[in-house]
Amino acid sequence: MEASRELESFLRGVGPRAFRIARLALRDDQDALDALQEAMIKLVRRYGTRPAEQWAPLFYAILRNCVRDLQRSRQSRNSLLAWFSRQTLLGKKEPGEPETTQTVAEPLRELESDERLAQLQSAIAELPARQQQAFLLRNIEELDVSDTAIAMGCSEGSVKTHYSRAVHALREKLGDL
């Protein structure tokens, strides 16, 4: 019973951050939610009885595979549609609902912050997948090198290389944001 609560607490805590990672990789909210849900279910079913300190690297490894599966599925679907010379509606989005206005003490500062965040998110999305993954796991999830290596399914040296390249690419693209 206690282990079940601990696992539930872990999933509740990791969910929002993992969603952002999946959304950056997939560039679609619904696909990101699907990948996140599938990763959570797989973690609970297959590894829920493991010690709590193993959950984070296992979860991110599972999430990485779910994201990769969705990306492959998209590629197959798009290739088939292109083969039939059809135009797809996959890239089109519904117009968003009007945003509610809120009182902000310093709207210019908030706008600048939002713009910098959007630039950062865009720059991260442009990184190669392995660099993106290493950067997000190390900075957003605050995993150490060894846990990141487990989550990515590679060596610690590879994590260091991907992370370093990501940081250099972001600095080159964004400067000192």
Buried (B, 14 or more C-beta within 10 A) or exposed (E): EEEEEEBEEBBEEBBEBBBBBBBBBBEBEEBBBBBBBBBBEBBBEEBBEEEEEEBBBBBBBBBBBBBEEBBEEBEEEEEEEEEEEEEEEEEEEEEEEEEEEEEEEEEEEEEEEEEEEEBBEEBBEEBEEBBBBBBBBBEBBEBEBEBBBBBBEBEBEBBBBBBEBBBEBBEEBBEEE
